[in-house]
Amino acid sequence: MVKIAPSLLSSDFGRLFEETRRCERAGAAYIHFDVMDGAFVPNLTFGAGVIAACRPASQLVFDVHLMMNRPDRYLDDFLKAGSDIVTVHVESPCDINVTLARIRAAGRKPGITLRPGTSLETLEPHFRSVDLVLVMSVEPGFGGQSFIPGALERIRSIAARRAELGLAFEIEVDGGIDDRTGPMCVDVGADVLVSGNHLFRQASLDDAVQNLKTLCHGDR
């Protein structure tokens, strides 16, 4: 069963608490927070305080993607804020192994991700240390971008490697996910779909989430 993770990056920032509740009512599995530091990517978004403020609004998994130069310096803040999954970039200039271990030691799920142009080989040392691998199907930093078709082969390759290693980490995809690209990603091995603009621009978030689920389950 595919999991849908609405990205609050595309929600109404003036109503984040209610938007979080709305995602849960719509049948989402995760709520996705894109944390950008203005240095690793050219944009600023949520801090740990925003995640902490949204935490009482929902019992759903808070899926936090740290697009930061030094996620290790702020990790404790995001853990205390109520993050359930914390994903860091393999390109971040910190000790990735130590950072992933700290997330695990805190009782949370570590994730790893990479830019579209970074070799998949950089993930190999981390597959056994994570619960989630995030494939970026756009260049990180901004919402509303078009899906990069090459992401499909990257998902397929990661899924094949997961099977070879006998592992069970989830494969998540973020960027340009809609009713067309979402099913394509699931077909090649994706388990979790992050979607922002596509979901939040619909008249009904409930219908948008349920329709994407239905399409990904083969009824298309």
Number of C-alpha atoms within 10 A of each C-alpha: 10 18 20 24 29 31 27 22 21 18 17 12 13 8 10 18 18 15 20 24 18 16 25 21 12 16 19 20 20 24 23 24 24 23 22 22 20 14 13 19 16 11 14 16 16 17 18 19 14 15 23 17 13 19 19 12 16 17 13 18 18 23 24 27 22 28 27 21 19 19 24 21 11 13 19 14 16 21 21 13 19 21 23 20 23 27 27 27 23 19 17 17 13 16 12 18 12 11 20 22 15 18 24 18 11 13 11 18 21 25 30 24 24 23 17 17 10 12 10 16 7 13 17 10 9 15 20 14 16 22 20 22 26 24 24 23 24 24 18 20 19 17 18 15 15 13 19 15 13 12 19 21 13 20 26 18 15 21 21 14 14 18 11 9 10 10 14 14 18 19 23 25 27 25 27 23 26 19 20 13 19 26 23 17 26 24 16 17 21 25 19 24 32 27 29 23 20 20 25 22 12 12 9 11 21 18 14 20 24 15 14 23 22 16 16 23 14 10 9 9
